[in-house]
């Protein structure tokens, strides 16, 4: 299975805090997706590009009362991109990118590294 990046949404310091404590936040992921998810990044309001990813080292099951079973990503090393990846036109990303911390999207790592803009990876309507 090709490695993939988990795109999430959070405030601008969230990735630094996650790297410091060693884990992200529980998310409603599909168990079949877990083996491919190797990195994560959080997009914050006003952000113009992606400059780094956090390695996902493991997932632990997490039960949230009233919500159900979630997965807690543990994180490791930073992967700084060779060049910042601009997000591109917001209109193209509007319905595809996560808008709240509990939302997520998955992008193949190699496609993300090869893209000129993140919007190039958004599904066509």
Protein Blocks (a to p, Z undefined) as FASTA:
>chain_A
ZZddddddddfklmmmmmmnopacdddddfklmmmmmbdcdddehiabdfbdcddfbdcd
dddehibpcdddddfdddddfbdcdebjfklmmmmpccbfkbccdddfklmmmpmbfklm
pccZZ
